[in-house]
Amino acid sequence: MVEIKGRKPARGLSLHIGLNTVSAAAYEGWTGPLAACENDANDLAALARKQGMKPTVLLTNKATRASTLRHLRSAAKSLRRGDLFFLTFSGHGGQVRDVTGDEADKQDETWCLYDSQLIDDELYFELSRFVAGVRVLVLSDSCHSGTVTRARLPETAAGALTARSKMMPLEVGRRVYTQHQRFYDKVQTDIAQSAGKASVADPDAVLSNLSVTSGRVNAIVRKFKAAVILISGCQDNQTSMDGDHNGAFTGQLLQVWNLGAFNGNYAAFHAAIRAALPSTQTPNLYLLGDVGTFVAQRPFTV
């Protein structure tokens, strides 16, 4: 447990979101059935609890936009320097058209919550609300790629294609955006006006400047007061895969963690998960803010 001189021991809060389906009413008839996302959320909540955190779990129809934002904002208000916030998402990823000009591919990536999509701009704005000295760890077991249609599904030893992709089909995404364009465009412009383009680091820009070599991390420091580590389930031109009990990314993460037997730092943790997955699904590591001390810690240390 991290302790700051002259104050109480650090606290840990966590939020775990897992959706096996989404609302047909919000996604133009598509429900996006998956099998393992609720298990991912529950298993990571159990890990958080064992590490001394106080977890909250939002499953499927409880994982709404309002509930997610409420819990993110509550954590941002209550946590102080030295505390830890652990956020996980398992479900479909999607896209909406970028209307603020911060994405080179003209698409904003999303998490598919039950009743609407949470745009990456929103997530990063919410993370920017955490005060200086708070550590934020985000694990995203989802797809968020403009080039996902070029990715191959992983194969079994026999060579047969298996598993379910966590990418919302592009035609569904287009239909959803067309029907709800006013809402999604307004979300983006409101965030841009509230934050200012220079105040929140775009995740794609961060990724393009991020290097992790031999366990040494070159972090991109923007105007994030908190220290943020985000490990996502795949590269932006790949897809994260569902499974029978856990998603491929979450399942390998839990194996590497090995009930707490893992003793490396975050860079080593990411590298071990990455090495355990096939070349068709390669987890990414994003760093925001002053993360030098944070990334050198053992994962999930409160």
Secondary structure, 3 states (H helix, E strand, C coil): CCCCCCCCCCCEEEEEEECCCCCCCCCCCCCCCCCCHHHHHHHHHHHHHHCCCEEEEEEHHHCCHHHHHHHHHHHHHHCCCCCEEEEEEECCEEEEECCCCCCCCCEEEEEECCCCEEEHHHHHHHHCCCCCCCEEEEEEECCCCCCHHHCCCCECCCCCECCCECECCHHHHHHHHHHCHHHHHHHHHHHHHHHCCCCCCCHHHHHHCCEEECCEEECECCCCCCEEEEEECCCCCCCCECCCCCCHHHHHHHHHHHHHCCCCCHHHHHHHHHHHCCCCCCCEEEEECCCHHHHCCCCCCC
